[in-house]
Amino acid sequence: MPMMSGVEAARSLRDLTAQEAQRCEEQRTLTEEMVGALWACGLMTWANPSEADGSEPTFAEMIETWIEMAWQDGSLGWIGIANIPSAAAAAAYLPAAGFAEVFTSRENRSTVGGQFFPNGLGEAVDGGYRLTGAWNFGSGTGHAEYVAAGFIPTADGEMELGSDGIPPLLVAVIPREQITFTDGWHVQGLKGTGSYDYNVADVFVPAHRVFALFETTPQRGSSVIFQMGLMPVTAAGHAAWALGVAKSALDDVAELAIGKVRMGDEASLAHRSTFQRGLSHHTAMWRAARLLVLDAFNSAEAAMKAGEEFTPSRRAELRVAATYATEASREVVEWAHLAGGTSAIREGSRLERAFRDMYTGTQHVFIGEKTYTDAARITLGLIDDQLGL
């Protein structure tokens, strides 16, 4: 179990991150040094259930830790919101035999990455599933021992249906050596995340290495967050990641402005009233978005601790908060990049990287426009619930 808090552990990486960020981009995945440091400081197990050497952090602790990681580097922050909760979910929801295989037998040193969206089909067979499928954007698979793969179960080639008439969505946890990687991770931003494409063809996955995507009954772990399921944790991660990248851009452009004199100006950028207004406005925007996120997630967690039901409306509030924070952060980064002028376009600077990372991360469907419309339909009483919200 980590001796430091999550934020302290993350801050301990600052010097190494500054040194390794460019190499991670060049390798298109985290360097061995960065992965080793994540294990050494305890972050790789930090969000796990206590049975898997985790601290079971609160939402506030998760959010502040992920903000710090993304502030250091967008790719590091993305790994934080991908590998860390993926391992925590597997540790919380896998059946006992799967937990023993994936975690206990490895002294809980297991990294999990991948794509949870059900892009595969798993034919039910004796003891498990024969899984075939192809997945894109498998975040953190560049260094993961286990790869998650979402799928829909089938029987005799036909999709199985639940009691509600909807196919159950499952997640398989597969050893790396059984995965075929096709890579494809040649992108604008988040280059260092090792988010490879991959596939499997008729691979047997035992039932004990499978859990339900929307599972809310943990097999282990005492935090109420495990009872809320993986979607709220994913939402908290996206919000925190965007806020961290945006804060780095604000800090960097403010530092740059002290000494930067643009052509035709007599004083530094910091003396421009338009820059001063923009800095104040966008700092306030960032602070407001952060407070919205903390309020929404803290309130939901407190309600669960008090025994209240985790309603569709409450889930919608979390997704809206995450989506808004992402949009606000994108606006902050865009302003900082424009204000930085030509200094913001030079490769190797954190400000230049933040711009590319932000515009890559905000393409994710999880914080897309549909979140707003789905949430509004619940608020307006047009629907009772929305699958996946």
C-alpha positions, 0 to 999 in steps of 0.5 A: 500500500502506498506510504504517500497520498496519491497527490504526494506520490504523483508529485514525486514524479515531476522531475522524471516526467520532465526528463522523460516526456519527450522520450515517451512521445518518441516511443509512443508509449511510456518509457520503462523508467516512467512505468517503473516510477509509477510502480515505485511510488505506489500509484499503480495499485493506489486505487485498487481494493485493499485486498489488492494493495490499494488505498481505495481513494475518495473521488476528491483524492482521485481527481486531485491526483489525476490533475497533478499527473496531467499537469506534468504531462498529458500522456502521463495523466492519460495513463493515470486515468486508464491503467489505474482504474482499469486495474482497480475495476478488475480487482474489484469485480473479477470472481475469486479465481480470476482475482487470484490469477490476475492479482494474488499470484502476481503479488498484485503487480498487474497492469491492466489497459485496453478498451472496454467498449464491446467490439467483440463477440464471445461465444459461450462454451464450457467454462467461459467464452471463445472471444473474437474481436478488434479494438482501437485506442487500447490506452496503456496497452504498451506496457500492460500485462493484461488487456481488457476487451469488451464484448457481447456474449453469444450462444450458437452464434446469436447474441444473448439477451438479458431480462430487459431485452438488452445484450449484457456487456462484458469485459474480458481480462486477457494475458498480453501474450494472447493479444495480437497488436496492430498498433496504429498509434500514430496520432497528433497528441497523447503520443506517449500513451501506447494506445495500440489497436489490437485483436483476438481470434477465437481465444478462450477466456475462462469465465473467472476472467470476465466481469460485467461492464456495468457491474455495481456489486464488487467482490472486494473493496469497501469504498462506495465508489466500487458500488457506483460502477466504472462509469463514474470513475471514468467520468472523474478521470476525463474531467481531472485529466482535462483540468490538469492539462489546462492548468499546465497551459495556464501556468506555462503561459503566465511564466512565458508572459513575464519575459516574452516581448512580441514584435512591436511591443515595448514591454512584455506580454504580461503588461498587455491589458488584453493578456491580463484580462484573458489570464484572469478570465480563463483562470476563473473559468478553470477554477469554476470547472474544477469546483463543479467537478469536485462538488458533483462527485463529492456529493454523489459519493456522500449520498451513497455513503448515506445510503441513498440510491445512485439514481440516473439523475445523479449519474447524469450530473456526473457526466455533465460535469465531466463534459463541461470541465473538458470543454472549459479546459479546451477553451483555456488551452486554446486561449493559452496557446494563442496568447503564447504566440510563436513560443507555443508552437515550438516542439518540446515545450509543455505548452505546445504538447498540451495543445496537441494533447487537449485536442486529441483527448477531447475527441473521446466519445465519453465526453462528447455532445451526446452526454448533454442530450442524454442527461437533458432527456432524463432531466426533462422526464423524456426517458427514465434512464440511458444505458452507459450514461 
